[in-house]
């Protein structure tokens, strides 16, 4: 499923500001930030909702 502009912007906002609370525009739950090694994952707390990642080398 494609993401809307609002969903993409919410994931980017959380990625740029991991300390702030960002609500998922799709379901309203929190978007969480996880750093794993050189990678970052931002995703909704709900299963099968929005998610984005960034992989560093």
MONOR-V356851 format. One record per residue. N is the residue number from 0. SS is DSSP state (H for helix, E for strand, - for the rest). PHI is phi in whole degrees, 0 to 359 (NA if undefined). PSI is psi in whole degrees, 0 to 359 (999 if undefined). Layout:
n:N ss:SS phi:PHI psi:PSI
n:N ss:SS phi:PHI psi:PSI
This chain:
n:0 ss:- phi:NA psi:135
n:1 ss:- phi:285 psi:149
n:2 ss:- phi:267 psi:149
n:3 ss:- phi:280 psi:169
n:4 ss:H phi:299 psi:319
n:5 ss:H phi:297 psi:321
n:6 ss:H phi:293 psi:316
n:7 ss:H phi:298 psi:316
n:8 ss:H phi:296 psi:323
n:9 ss:H phi:295 psi:318
n:10 ss:H phi:294 psi:319
n:11 ss:H phi:295 psi:319
n:12 ss:H phi:300 psi:316
n:13 ss:H phi:292 psi:321
n:14 ss:H phi:297 psi:321
n:15 ss:H phi:282 psi:336
n:16 ss:- phi:223 psi:73
n:17 ss:- phi:297 psi:339
n:18 ss:- phi:278 psi:345
n:19 ss:- phi:268 psi:158
n:20 ss:- phi:272 psi:127
n:21 ss:- phi:233 psi:127
n:22 ss:E phi:271 psi:143
n:23 ss:- phi:289 psi:125
n:24 ss:- phi:290 psi:344
n:25 ss:- phi:276 psi:315
n:26 ss:- phi:236 psi:347
n:27 ss:- phi:93 psi:351
n:28 ss:- phi:283 psi:172
n:29 ss:E phi:287 psi:148
n:30 ss:E phi:264 psi:130
n:31 ss:E phi:255 psi:156
n:32 ss:E phi:239 psi:127
n:33 ss:E phi:230 psi:131
n:34 ss:E phi:251 psi:124
n:35 ss:E phi:232 psi:104
n:36 ss:- phi:62 psi:238
n:37 ss:- phi:265 psi:7
n:38 ss:E phi:253 psi:153
n:39 ss:E phi:233 psi:135
n:40 ss:E phi:236 psi:128
n:41 ss:E phi:241 psi:129
n:42 ss:E phi:204 psi:160
n:43 ss:E phi:287 psi:149
n:44 ss:- phi:296 psi:333
n:45 ss:- phi:288 psi:144
n:46 ss:- phi:291 psi:144
n:47 ss:- phi:59 psi:37
n:48 ss:- phi:248 psi:212
n:49 ss:- phi:278 psi:151
n:50 ss:E phi:202 psi:146
n:51 ss:E phi:214 psi:159
n:52 ss:E phi:213 psi:160
n:53 ss:E phi:222 psi:129
n:54 ss:E phi:244 psi:121
n:55 ss:- phi:265 psi:155
n:56 ss:- phi:248 psi:999
